[in-house]
C-alpha cells in the first residue's frame, strides 16, 4: 500500500458515521501528522519521522481504532521499517513480528477487518513479511528465516512482475542470496549456483523495471521504480566485485549513478558511496574530476544528516573523503578529516581504531612526500 492508498484508507476510516466528533478529530490529526512525517522522511530526517509516527499512532489511532485495526498495523509497519533503517534491528524485528501476527489473524478472519478489504489486508501482510524478511537478512545472518518470509510474501503477492512491489520483493530475495554468497555458502557448488541465480534475476529485475518506467505515463518515472533499477545495478556491481571483475563492477555503478542523474540523496547514497570508493581505487582520470570530489562530499553530508555522526555509514563516507584527498596529495585536508573520524570513534562503543591507523599512515606519507 503506497502513500496515496494509505491516505485513501485514512479518509475512508475518518468518514465512518459511527465516530464521535472527538474520534474523527483524532483520525484527521493522524492524517495531517502522517503527511508531516512523510515529508521528514523525504528530507532524510528519519529519527524525527519515527518520533512523529510513533506519537500519532499512540495518541490518535490506537485509542480510537484499537491495536489490531489494519490502519494501525499499516502505521506500525512504517515504524518497524524506520527502526530498521536507523539500525535498531532488534526493535524492528519485534515490531514487525507483532504486525505479521496481527495481520495474519485479520486475513484469516475477514469479519474483523473493519473498513479495509481483504485485498488491502493481504497486501499489508505481504508488505509486513517483506520488511520482516529484510530485517532477518540484515540481523545475525538469519537467512533461512528471511527466505521463508519472502517465499510466503511471494505466495500472497498477486501483482504483475513489472509492479513496484513485485520488483522490490525479488530484489530482497537477491539480497539474501548475495549475503549467502558473501558468507561462502554451504559449498563452492552452491555458491556458484546462487551467483548465477542472482545475476540472472537482477538482469530480469532491471529489464522489468525499465519496462515499467517506459510504460509510466507521468513526466517523471515513479521514484520507487528509479530506486529498484538503481538497486539492480548496485547489486550487479557487488556480484562483479565478488569475482574480482572491478571494471564490470564500476561499469554497473556508472549505470547506477546515471539512474539517479548522478545526484546523491538518501535513496542513492549506498551505490554512490560504492561508486566513489571504486572510482578512487581505480586511480583513473575520475580522480581529477570536480564531479567525483563533489559526490564524495555530498555523500558525507547526506550520511551525517540521515544517520548522525555515530553511524557506520557516515564513517565510511568520511573514509572515502580521506582516500580521495590522499590520492590527490592533499595531506593536510585528509588529516583534518581523519581527526574527525578519530573523534567519532572515541565516542563509539565499537572503536576499531581505524582512524588512528589512517592518521599514522597519512602523517608518514606526508613526511615522505616532503622529502622528495
Secondary structure by P-SEA (a helix, b strand, c coil): ccaaaaaaaaaaaaacccccaaaaaaaaaaaaaaaaaaaaaaacaaaaaaaaaaaaaacccccccccccaaaaaaaaaaaaaaaaacaaaaaaaaaaaaaaaaaaaaacccccccccaaaaaaaaaaaaaaaaaaaaacccaaaaaaaaaaaaaaacccccccaaaaaaaaaaaaaaaaaaaaccccaaaaaaaaaaaaaaaaaaaaaaaaaaaacccccccaaaaaaaaaaaaaaaaaaaaacaaaaaaaaaaaaaaaacccccccaaaaaaaaaaaaaaacccccccaaaaaaaaaaaaaaaaccccccaaaaaaaaaaaaaaaaacaaaaaaaaaaaaaaaaaacccccaaaaaaaaaaaaaaaaaaac
